[in-house]
Amino acid sequence: MRPNDPRGFSLAWDAIERLWDGTVERARSFAVRQAVVRRVIDELSPDRLQETLTSATPVAPDGGSGVTVARCLRVVLNEEWEHRLYAERDLTALTALTPPHTET
């Protein structure tokens, strides 16, 4: 078990290894999803952006289920942007918790 640090955290090394493994797996999954999105965007045309898709749930402003490809793309890109902002916020908070490196 890792000794307690000044902030009161105490983590077992196996927990840290599991966290790292999960982080690596998420990064791989993200890379796959990113490649799919990049391929879809590369194949888009103005006509395709205006096509209407049918959703299983009412998502259109009028309560209908038809939305354009352009609207779906905006939703996905906005969601990814918001996730990035959350990640930056969390990394900033975690960095503030990390004591500065001192030479011994």
C-alpha angles and dihedrals in degrees: 000000000000114000117252114271124216091267093059097252121140118177130176112236091235088058089052090050091050090049090051092048090051091049092052091049092050090050091053091048090049091052091053093048091046091054091051092050091047091052092048092049092047090055096050122113129186090256092050091050089058095050116113120234127199119235126201089226130048105263104148118100090247091054093257126129100233119101132164124251087242091058092049090050091050091052093051094046093047091050091051091048092052091049089052090052091050091050092050091048092050094046090051090052092047092048089054089057094053113095115231116264112259128195115239 
